[in-house]
Amino acid sequence: MSPRTRLVAVIAGLLLLGQAGCDRSPTAPPGVLDEGRAGRWVTASPESRGLDAAVLSALASEIDAGLHGEITSLLVVRHGRLVYERYWNEAGPADLHVVNSVTKSVTSLLIGMAVHDGTLPHTDVPVLDLLAPRELSDPEGKERITLAHVLTMRTGLAWDEWSTNYAEAANPVASLVRSDDWPRFTLDLPFDAEPGTRFTYNSGVSVLMSAVLDRALGRTAESFAVERLFTPLGIEQWRWTRTSGGLSNAGWGLSLRPRDMAAIGQLILQEGVWDRSPVVPAEWIEASTVAATRFTDGTGYGYQWWLGRDDGAGRAIAAWGYGGQFIVAVPSLDLVIVTTAENFFGGGFDPWILADRGYRAAGVAPPL
């Protein structure tokens, strides 16, 4: 091999290392990393960060066997180090994935920044006061819906997007998409509960966050995110689709790379701080991760974030996207788990199964 050929081979190897992780040990199972770098992340072995690699590899073996549907990525970060990274179905670290309702959780962070800046008032203000004037066909009582009700999915508006698949015309999301003004379509819905009294998952309500930001900032939620969230976190690639009226689709429109999803999870663990600089106000993350709704299984919902069962030192925090897109942060373990998937017609796991594997890998009993 000539010196020039050898140099080209070395450079190619380094580039591959940066894109695909650092499986340096020839005896390590696929996905288990060692000391090195993978893109933005410093990598380490699971054991060096107090995790049992066998638990992570067992989960990957289940994925190999098809027990969790069509998974495309699994990443684990512990104590700020990427310790596990594996891809399936021809996916890779450079690929953007539609993260669906993870978009809701990301947009909630933007709302928190705007409130902290004073661009938006407190969350108890009526959401109609924060929107451009619209002629509603059914305005009665809508002034009672506050920004807090929007954030917690407790608006009282009648909606059911879980009884039918999103691909079906009968799903209300399909009617929302066909409308020429998504916020007006949502606010024209009738009430079936008093605002603040009942949780109803409603992607149209999440779009109201984007409309609020658009009016307050004079620019799109995407533009605000690029300046205040994506750039500080080193997120260099994304896609964000728009509504028919040109708003950033805060319900499900964002596409991200898995390593960047992990960075958002790490930001939550670090109470909004990245590289020693505040990005999201710590008090907003604290408020976002208090359960406004508690479900019968012990889980809950905050400001567009799902919350796991209390483990005695807090709750796991999850951004949950249709089809298996998850960012799961477990503060008591200083742990982040990310998956992307294509389970659009069932199958897969929920974020609490991922959290459960994290607890087990850390040698900690999962919360009941």
C-alpha positions in Angstrom: 0.0 0.0 0.0 1.4 3.4 -1.0 1.7 6.2 1.6 -1.1 8.1 -0.3 -3.4 5.1 -0.3 -2.7 4.4 3.4 -3.5 8.1 4.2 -6.8 7.9 2.3 -7.7 4.7 4.2 -6.9 6.3 7.6 -9.1 9.3 6.8 -11.9 7.2 5.6 -11.7 5.1 8.8 -11.8 8.2 10.9 -14.9 9.5 9.1 -16.6 6.2 9.5 -15.8 6.3 13.2 -17.4 9.7 13.5 -20.6 8.6 11.8 -21.2 5.1 13.1 -20.0 5.1 16.7 -17.0 3.5 18.3 -17.4 -0.3 18.5 -13.7 -0.7 19.0 -13.6 -4.1 20.8 -13.9 -6.9 18.3 -15.6 -9.0 21.0 -18.2 -6.4 22.0 -21.7 -7.1 20.9 -23.1 -4.8 18.1 -24.0 -1.4 19.5 -21.9 -1.5 22.7 -19.4 1.4 22.6 -16.0 2.1 24.1 -14.0 5.2 24.8 -13.9 7.5 21.7 -16.2 9.8 19.8 -19.4 9.5 17.7 -20.2 12.7 16.0 -20.9 15.3 18.8 -20.9 12.6 21.5 -18.0 11.4 23.7 -18.5 7.7 23.9 -17.7 5.2 26.7 -18.4 1.6 27.6 -21.7 0.9 29.4 -19.7 -0.7 32.3 -17.6 2.4 32.8 -20.9 4.3 33.4 -22.4 1.7 35.7 -24.6 -0.1 33.1 -24.9 -3.8 32.4 -24.2 -4.1 28.7 -25.9 -7.5 28.7 -29.2 -5.9 29.5 -28.9 -3.5 26.5 -27.7 -6.3 24.2 -30.6 -8.5 25.3 -33.0 -5.7 24.2 -31.2 -5.5 20.9 -31.6 -9.2 20.5 -35.3 -8.9 21.0 -35.3 -6.3 18.3 -33.3 -8.6 16.0 -36.0 -11.2 16.6 -38.8 -8.9 15.6 -40.3 -8.8 19.1 -40.6 -5.0 19.1 -41.7 -4.3 15.5 -39.7 -2.2 13.0 -37.1 -0.4 15.1 -34.6 1.8 13.3 -32.4 3.0 16.1 -31.6 2.5 19.8 -29.3 4.9 21.6 -28.4 5.1 25.3 -26.6 7.9 27.1 -25.4 7.6 30.7 -23.7 10.4 32.7 -23.4 12.4 29.5 -21.6 9.7 27.5 -23.0 7.7 24.6 -22.6 4.1 25.6 -24.9 2.3 23.2 -25.8 3.0 19.5 -27.3 0.7 17.0 -29.3 1.0 13.8 -31.6 -1.4 11.9 -33.4 -1.6 8.6 -30.7 0.3 6.7 -31.0 3.4 8.9 -27.9 5.2 10.1 -26.8 8.1 12.3 -27.0 10.7 9.5 -30.6 9.9 8.7 -33.5 12.3 9.7 -36.5 10.5 11.2 -40.0 11.9 11.4 -40.4 12.1 15.2 -44.2 12.9 15.1 -45.4 14.0 18.5 -41.9 14.4 19.9 -42.5 17.7 18.2 -45.0 18.6 20.9 -42.4 18.3 23.6 -39.8 20.3 21.7 -42.4 23.1 21.1 -43.2 23.2 24.8 -39.6 24.0 25.5 -39.9 27.0 23.1 -43.0 28.2 24.9 -41.0 28.1 28.1 -38.2 30.2 26.6 -40.7 32.8 25.4 -42.4 33.0 28.8 -39.1 33.4 30.5 -38.1 36.2 28.0 -41.4 38.0 28.7 -42.5 37.6 25.1 -45.4 35.5 26.4 -47.2 36.2 29.7 -47.8 33.6 32.3 -49.5 30.4 31.4 -52.9 31.3 33.1 -53.7 33.9 30.3 -56.6 32.9 28.0 -55.1 31.5 24.8 -57.5 33.6 22.7 -55.7 36.7 24.0 -52.4 35.3 22.5 -53.7 34.5 19.0 -54.5 36.6 16.0 -58.2 37.4 16.0 -60.3 34.7 14.3 -64.0 34.5 13.6 -65.1 31.3 15.4 -68.3 29.7 14.4 -68.6 28.4 18.0 -66.9 31.0 20.3 -69.0 30.4 23.4 -66.8 29.8 26.4 -63.6 29.5 24.5 -62.2 32.5 26.5 -61.9 30.0 29.4 -59.2 28.0 27.7 -55.8 29.1 29.0 -52.3 28.5 27.7 -51.8 26.1 30.7 -54.8 24.1 29.5 -53.2 23.9 26.0 -49.9 22.7 27.4 -51.5 20.0 29.6 -54.1 18.8 27.0 -57.0 19.9 29.3 -58.8 22.3 27.1 -62.2 20.5 27.3 -62.5 20.4 23.6 -64.2 17.3 22.1 -61.6 15.2 20.2 -60.7 11.6 19.7 -57.6 10.8 17.6 -56.8 7.4 19.3 -59.8 5.4 18.2 -58.8 5.3 14.6 -55.5 5.0 12.8 -54.0 8.3 11.6 -54.1 6.9 8.1 -57.9 6.7 8.2 -60.1 9.6 6.9 -62.3 9.2 10.0 -59.4 10.4 12.3 -60.0 14.0 13.3 -56.3 14.8 12.4 -57.3 14.2 8.7 -60.0 16.8 9.0 -57.6 19.2 10.7 -55.1 18.8 7.8 -57.7 19.5 5.2 -58.7 22.8 6.9 -57.2 26.1 5.7 -56.8 27.4 9.3 -55.7 24.8 11.8 -56.0 26.9 15.0 -59.5 28.1 14.0 -60.6 24.5 13.2 -59.4 23.4 16.7 -61.0 26.3 18.5 -64.3 25.7 16.7 -64.6 22.3 18.3 -67.4 21.9 20.8 -66.8 21.4 24.5 -67.3 18.0 26.1 -65.8 19.0 29.5 -65.0 22.1 31.4 -61.5 23.4 30.6 -59.0 22.2 33.1 -61.0 19.2 34.3 -60.1 16.3 31.9 -57.1 15.2 29.8 -57.9 14.7 26.1 -55.0 14.1 23.8 -55.4 16.6 20.9 -52.8 17.3 18.2 -54.8 20.3 17.1 -54.4 21.8 20.5 -50.6 21.4 20.2 -50.7 23.4 17.0 -52.1 26.3 19.0 -48.6 26.5 20.7 -47.1 27.3 17.3 -49.8 29.9 16.5 -49.1 31.6 19.9 -45.3 31.7 19.2 -45.8 33.0 15.7 -47.9 36.0 16.8 -45.8 36.8 19.9 -42.4 36.5 18.1 -43.3 37.7 14.6 -41.7 34.6 13.2 -42.2 30.9 13.1 -41.6 28.4 15.9 -39.0 26.8 13.6 -37.0 30.0 13.3 -37.1 30.6 17.0 -36.0 26.9 17.6 -33.0 27.3 15.2 -31.7 30.3 17.1 -32.5 29.4 20.7 -32.5 25.6 20.8 -31.0 23.8 17.8 -27.9 26.0 17.4 -26.9 25.9 21.1 -27.3 22.1 21.1 -25.4 21.7 17.8 -28.4 20.4 15.9 -27.4 21.1 12.3 -30.0 19.1 10.3 -33.8 18.9 10.7 -37.0 19.3 8.8 -40.2 21.0 10.1 -43.3 20.9 8.0 -45.9 23.7 7.9 -49.6 23.9 8.3 -51.8 25.1 5.5 -51.5 28.6 7.0 -47.7 28.5 7.2 -47.3 27.7 10.9 -44.6 25.3 12.0 -46.6 22.1 12.6 -46.1 21.7 16.4 -48.3 18.6 16.5 -46.1 16.2 14.5 -44.1 18.1 11.9 -40.4 17.7 13.1 -37.7 15.4 11.8 -34.5 14.9 13.7 -31.5 12.6 13.8 -31.3 10.2 16.8 -28.2 11.7 18.2 -29.9 15.1 18.3 -32.9 13.6 20.0 -30.5 12.3 22.6 -29.2 15.8 23.1 -32.7 17.1 23.8 -33.0 14.3 26.4 -29.7 15.3 28.0 -30.8 18.9 28.1 -33.7 17.8 30.2 -31.5 16.0 32.6 -29.2 19.0 32.8 -32.2 21.2 33.8 -31.9 23.2 30.6 -28.2 23.9 30.6 -25.9 23.0 27.7 -22.1 23.6 27.7 -22.5 25.5 31.0 -25.0 28.0 29.3 -28.7 28.1 30.1 -30.8 27.2 27.1 -34.2 26.4 28.6 -35.1 27.9 32.0 -34.8 25.3 34.7 -38.0 26.4 36.3 -39.9 25.7 33.0 -38.5 22.1 32.9 -39.5 21.6 36.5 -43.0 22.9 35.8 -43.2 20.8 32.6 -42.5 17.6 34.4 -45.1 18.0 37.1 -48.0 15.7 36.4 -51.1 17.9 35.7 -52.9 14.6 34.9 -52.2 11.3 36.7 -53.4 8.1 35.0 -54.5 5.0 36.7 -51.3 3.1 36.0 -49.3 5.7 37.9 -48.0 7.6 34.9 -48.9 11.2 34.0 -48.7 14.1 31.7 -47.2 17.6 32.1 -46.5 20.3 29.7 -46.6 18.2 26.5 -44.3 15.7 28.2 -45.3 12.2 29.4 -44.2 11.2 32.9 -43.4 7.7 34.2 -44.2 6.2 37.6 -42.4 7.8 40.6 -39.3 5.8 41.4 -38.8 7.5 44.8 -36.5 10.1 43.4 -38.7 11.4 40.6 -40.2 10.3 37.4 -39.0 9.3 34.0 -39.8 12.0 31.4 -40.7 11.0 27.8 -41.3 12.6 24.5 -43.6 10.1 22.7 -44.0 10.1 19.0 -46.4 7.9 17.0 -44.8 4.8 15.5 -42.1 4.4 18.2 -40.2 7.7 18.3 -39.1 8.2 21.9 -36.8 10.4 24.0 -36.8 8.9 27.5 -34.9 10.8 30.3 -34.6 9.2 33.7 -33.2 11.9 36.1 -32.6 9.6 39.0 -30.3 7.5 36.8 -28.8 10.3 34.7 -29.9 8.3 31.7 -31.3 9.0 28.3 -32.7 6.3 25.9 -33.8 7.1 22.3 -35.5 5.1 19.7 -36.9 5.7 16.3 -39.1 3.1 14.6 -41.7 2.5 11.9 -44.4 0.9 14.0 -47.3 2.8 12.4 -49.8 0.0 12.6 -49.1 -1.4 16.1 -46.4 -3.3 17.7 -43.3 -1.9 19.4 -43.0 -0.8 23.0 -44.0 2.2 25.1 -41.4 4.5 26.7 -41.9 2.9 30.1 -40.6 -0.4 28.8 -37.5 1.4 27.7 -37.2 3.1 31.1 -37.6 -0.3 32.7 -34.6 -1.7 30.8 -32.7 1.4 31.8 -33.4 0.7 35.5 -32.4 -2.9 35.1 -29.2 -2.1 33.3 -28.3 0.3 36.1 -29.1 -2.5 38.7 -32.0 -0.5 40.1 -35.5 -1.9 40.7 -38.0 -0.3 38.4 -40.9 1.6 39.9 -44.1 -0.4 40.3 
